[in-house]
Amino acid sequence: MIDMFGLIASGRLVSTNWEQISPTNCVAELTDADSVNHIVIFLTGQTPFPEEMGGAVYFAWPDLTGGGAPAWHLLGHISNSKPSAIFRINKLKSGQAVIPNTFLGHKPVNHINALVGISVEPLTVLAGQTPAPEAEAINQSTFMQFSEKMLENMFNFAGSFAMQPGDMRMKQDEMYIPMSSLQQWYTNYQRRLQQNPNFWKS
């Protein structure tokens, strides 16, 4: 089972150091977890899940107040048809557990390390689970929707001040931009965003 999974913490090498703690559960320690914001869990390809089975992925942040049980949070799941997933963990580094500890009380070695757990479960069970909303990674489609809404809002806001030339009362300390220029910018930016959502990084 432990050869099935790989773990990537952003900015680090791939880790396959899993410890099997039951026939269906395994855990991996995430060292210096306070510096990690996202993790990727994936199938290595060595062994697939059994038919109609998948893996629920959990994240545990240690109890920093007194060495109690770590707080486990459901991140999501992977399966043969969804062999990898990226999860955001930076908002799960505090608070109480939202699910029972399914990993037999397994605790991190020290308080600076966290745990990632995988529980092999039927796909029908996984489909009925609700991951922690804070764990959802921002995907490209969400970013696209935000960017387009922001463009639309800015264009509509600026357009609400549009006036006919005869109605304008020029102020010496203000400059005016033709609506056609704003429309051209809006159209060009939207086109570039649709062609390459990451164009603004260059």
Secondary structure as GFF3:
##gff-version 3
##sequence-region A 1 202
A	DSSP	beta_strand	5	9	.	.	.	ID=ss1
A	DSSP	beta_strand	19	20	.	.	.	ID=ss2
A	DSSP	beta_strand	25	30	.	.	.	ID=ss3
A	DSSP	three_ten_helix	33	35	.	.	.	ID=ss4
A	DSSP	beta_strand	38	43	.	.	.	ID=ss5
A	DSSP	beta_strand	53	61	.	.	.	ID=ss6
A	DSSP	beta_strand	71	79	.	.	.	ID=ss7
A	DSSP	beta_strand	84	88	.	.	.	ID=ss8
A	DSSP	three_ten_helix	90	92	.	.	.	ID=ss9
A	DSSP	beta_strand	114	122	.	.	.	ID=ss10
A	DSSP	alpha_helix	123	127	.	.	.	ID=ss11
A	DSSP	three_ten_helix	133	135	.	.	.	ID=ss12
A	DSSP	alpha_helix	140	159	.	.	.	ID=ss13
A	DSSP	three_ten_helix	165	167	.	.	.	ID=ss14
A	DSSP	alpha_helix	179	195	.	.	.	ID=ss15
A	DSSP	three_ten_helix	199	201	.	.	.	ID=ss16
###
